[in-house]
Amino acid sequence: EFYFAAGKFDYDVDRARRMISVNVSNFLQDQDYYVRLCHKWFTCEDVGAFAVIKGKESLKSVSLKYSQLLPCLCIEGWLAVPDARRMQLCPFENDTKALWDNIVYNPVTQTLAWEPACPVLVRVNLCRLMKSDDHCEDIPNSSKTTSEKIKYSRVDTHPRLCMKFTTKQGSWVKCPFAHGDFP
C-alpha cells in the first residue's frame, strides 16, 4: 500500500489477463477520483483511457489493461478537481527484463538495432557467445552507452552473435540470430 495526501493506492497485477486492479482509499468521499496507466518519460504519457472512481460509490476500485509490463509503466491518480496534484506509483521500475526484446534486424541494410521502450541508461555491447561456458565475450569497439536507439551496421547474422545489455540492475544477453528469428 502506498499513501498519498490525495489518497492511498493499493494494487494487484493479473499477468495472465494483463490487468492491474487499483484500489483507492483515504480520499475525499464526496469527490470523484481519476486513475490511469501511463509511461513515465519526462512526464507521464497516456497508455490508455483513464478510469473514474465515483466518490459516492462504496467500491473504490478499477481495473486497467496494459500491453507490456515495463519499468516506466506507472499508476497515476488524482482528485477530479481543477489543478489537482497527481500522484504516481511506478511499481515495475526495477523490472527491466522486457526492455531487451526490442531488437530489430534489417537484412537489406544489414543493420541490427535496439530501441528502448522506456528511458533507461544502458551500456550495449556486441558479443560472441562461447561454446565452452556460455560466456559472452565482448567484441572490441562495439560498446555504446545510451538511453536512446542504438544501431550496428554491416552485421554478420551468426547464431553466436549477441547483444549484451548492462544497467545498474545487472546484465542481460540476447542472441537474435540463435534461433533463426531473422534472415
C-alpha positions in Angstrom: 0.0 0.0 0.0 1.2 3.5 -0.8 -0.3 6.5 0.9 -0.6 10.0 -0.7 -2.2 13.1 0.5 -4.8 12.7 -2.2 -5.5 9.1 -1.4 -4.0 5.7 -0.8 -3.2 3.3 -3.6 -3.3 -0.5 -3.3 -2.8 -2.6 -6.5 -2.8 -6.1 -7.8 -1.3 -7.4 -11.1 -3.0 -10.1 -13.1 -0.3 -11.1 -15.6 -2.5 -13.7 -17.3 -5.2 -11.1 -18.1 -2.7 -8.2 -18.4 -4.7 -6.2 -15.9 -3.8 -4.0 -12.9 -6.5 -3.6 -10.3 -6.2 -0.4 -8.4 -7.9 0.3 -5.1 -8.0 3.9 -3.8 -8.9 4.8 -0.2 -8.5 7.8 2.1 -9.6 10.5 -0.3 -12.4 13.0 0.0 -15.5 10.7 -0.1 -17.7 13.2 -2.0 -15.2 13.7 -4.8 -14.6 11.6 -7.9 -11.1 10.2 -8.4 -9.3 9.6 -11.7 -6.8 6.7 -12.2 -4.8 5.8 -15.3 -1.8 3.9 -16.5 1.0 5.9 -18.1 4.6 5.6 -19.4 6.9 7.9 -17.4 9.4 9.7 -19.6 9.9 13.3 -18.7 6.2 13.5 -18.0 3.7 10.7 -17.7 2.3 9.9 -21.2 -1.1 8.2 -21.6 -1.2 4.5 -22.2 -4.9 4.3 -22.4 -8.1 6.0 -21.2 -8.4 7.0 -17.5 -11.0 5.5 -15.3 -13.2 7.3 -12.9 -13.9 6.2 -9.3 -17.1 7.8 -8.2 -16.9 9.3 -4.7 -20.4 8.2 -3.9 -19.8 4.6 -4.7 -18.7 2.2 -2.0 -16.3 0.2 -4.3 -13.2 2.3 -4.9 -11.6 0.0 -7.4 -10.8 0.0 -11.1 -9.1 -2.5 -13.4 -6.8 -1.1 -16.1 -5.5 -3.1 -19.0 -1.8 -2.9 -20.0 0.1 -4.3 -23.1 3.5 -4.8 -21.5 4.9 -4.6 -18.0 7.7 -2.1 -18.4 9.9 -0.2 -15.9 8.3 3.1 -16.9 4.7 1.8 -16.5 3.1 3.8 -13.7 -0.2 4.2 -12.0 -1.3 7.8 -11.7 -4.2 9.1 -9.6 -5.8 12.4 -8.9 -8.9 14.0 -7.4 -11.4 15.2 -10.1 -10.9 18.9 -9.2 -9.1 21.6 -11.2 -5.3 21.7 -10.8 -5.3 18.6 -8.5 -2.0 17.2 -7.6 -1.3 13.9 -9.4 0.2 11.0 -7.6 2.3 8.4 -9.3 3.4 5.0 -8.4 5.8 3.1 -10.6 6.0 -0.4 -9.1 7.9 -2.0 -12.0 10.8 0.4 -12.3 13.4 -2.3 -11.4 11.9 -4.9 -13.7 13.9 -4.2 -16.9 13.7 -7.7 -18.4 11.1 -6.7 -21.0 13.2 -3.9 -22.4 15.7 -6.2 -24.1 13.2 -7.7 -26.5 13.1 -4.7 -28.9 15.8 -5.9 -31.2 15.3 -5.4 -34.9 17.4 -6.6 -37.9 17.1 -5.2 -41.4 18.6 -7.7 -43.9 18.7 -5.1 -46.7 20.9 -2.7 -44.8 22.4 -5.4 -42.6 21.6 -3.2 -39.6 21.0 -4.5 -36.1 19.1 -2.1 -33.9 17.6 -1.8 -30.5 15.3 0.9 -29.2 14.2 1.2 -25.6 10.5 1.2 -24.9 11.3 3.2 -21.7 14.0 5.6 -20.7 16.9 3.6 -19.3 20.6 4.3 -19.2 22.3 1.2 -20.6 25.6 0.1 -22.0 25.2 -2.1 -25.1 27.9 -4.4 -26.5 28.0 -6.8 -29.3 29.5 -10.1 -28.0 30.3 -13.7 -29.1 28.6 -16.5 -27.2 31.4 -19.0 -26.4 30.5 -22.7 -26.8 32.6 -23.8 -23.8 31.0 -21.9 -21.0 28.1 -19.8 -22.4 30.1 -16.7 -21.6 29.6 -13.8 -24.0 32.9 -12.3 -25.0 32.7 -8.6 -25.8 33.6 -7.6 -29.4 36.1 -4.8 -29.3 34.9 -1.2 -30.1 31.2 -2.2 -30.0 30.4 -0.7 -26.6 27.8 2.2 -26.6 26.2 3.8 -23.6 22.9 5.4 -24.3 19.3 5.9 -23.3 18.2 6.1 -26.9 18.1 3.9 -30.1 21.3 2.0 -31.0 22.3 0.8 -34.4 25.1 -1.5 -35.6 25.9 -1.5 -39.3 27.1 -4.4 -41.6 26.2 -7.1 -39.0 27.0 -10.7 -39.7 24.0 -12.9 -38.8 26.0 -15.5 -37.0 24.0 -17.6 -34.4 26.5 -16.8 -31.7 26.5 -13.0 -32.3 24.7 -11.5 -29.3 23.9 -8.1 -27.7 24.8 -7.6 -24.1 22.8 -5.0 -22.1 24.2 -3.7 -18.8 22.4 -1.4 -16.3 22.8 -0.9 -12.6 20.3 -3.8 -12.1 22.6 -6.3 -13.9 23.4 -7.7 -17.4 21.3 -9.5 -19.9 22.4 -11.2 -23.1 20.1 -11.6 -26.2 21.2 -13.6 -29.2 18.8 -12.5 -32.0 20.2 -14.9 -34.6 20.5 -18.0 -32.4 17.1 -19.5 -33.3 16.8 -18.3 -36.9 14.4 -15.5 -36.0 15.9 -13.2 -38.6 17.0 -14.0 -42.2 
